[in-house]
Amino acid sequence: MGKLIPHSLRIAYLNLQRNGRRSLLSVLIVAIAVFALTSAGGFGLYTYDSLKESTARDTGHLTLSQPGFFEQDEEVPLANGLAGTDEIVKQLLVNQSIRGVQPRIEFTGLVSNGTKSTIFVGTGVNDREFDMKGPFLDVREGKTLSNIQSPRYDETEPEVMLAVDLARNLNVSINDWVTLLATTSDGALNAYDFKVRGVYSTGVPELDKRQLYLHINSVQDLLASDKVSTLSVFLYGTEQTQGTQLWVEQKLSEMTLAQEIEVTPWEERAFFYTRVKDLYDRIFGIMGAVMALVVFVALFNTMTMSVTERTREIGTLSALGTYPNEIVSGFVREAGLLALIGSFIGGVITLVTSLTLLVADVQMPPPPGRTDGYPLNIYFSVELLAYCSVGVMAICILAAWMSARKGVNKPITEALVYV
């Protein structure tokens, strides 16, 4: 085994053992720095991934709409909606990367319990929306919307799901009735009665005060239109977004459509994700710079002390004909070995922490604008660990080189008698 390890590295390891306490302290400094950087970076990766998936799950990986739909207001409901979407959905589902295509209608109006009225923000969906998007709602009472194709569905009792604060404000619960008043696509007023099927929370207080869900057919009846606001395309993986977008755009160009359709990827609507990512990138950049400075100062001090204590050794080696670069290389190898051992220990600590958090239920406090916390997780990234290790090693080598150069520049006679 010893023959597999270069002689120069064995010498460097033995030199580190000459002052084990100081070497151990240096290794711990490097390990803590690597652990801090990789754990903070791992938390950032987890946050990025969570925000990315939640955004794509909420809006769909791709959104089909009329051009400029998200930039301009509608004069009447569904004025900028899509017509004849059944054929579009049928053509898109041919692609194996597409998990589903969900129509949605966004509208507003008044909701009343008979004595009290308030403004609502409604979303028309079909029952598959809740299975397609996963557990994005916290259902407090009742159930999600029924399948209107089911024989047990009663058309005389159209269903609605109310956000928890909206239901509390109206003082209604499961099986109670509410009246929705909205403007039709012709500009007239229309009202329907709906039976409360479920009460849910989004985790966002402002949404919980105003939001509700209806069957998309019920919304079309209320608004007197067969259009939908958008089509949300859900994929099996977020990484498939770009390739599928090109395919969808090509497929739409081959179809005869009633109106022009624009395809918007989830990134262009993920304003919160973009801002959080920019903020975290700056925070982690500053943190990385501070940790790099700490490691540099600590290792520079350690290597300077080591060079000072071994000044007579350096003088002896110089007197025996050892070149200055060879002496400096020895100190550089020692620093590199310190960085390698410290990085390995820091990586192991990060891995153990990441695995522990998968088992332990550690909750983070709710972020601004939300009422629910979220589990604390740290992604262990080999790539991130490699980057941190290389950076720390470069800092250690630089500190060792600067310290060793000062030592080898002493005159041989002065170094031999140094005490």
Summary of the structure (lengths in Angstrom):
residues: 419
radius of gyration: 32.2
end to end distance: 38.4
largest distance: 104.6
contacts: 1328
relative contact order: 0.18
helix: 53%
strand: 19%
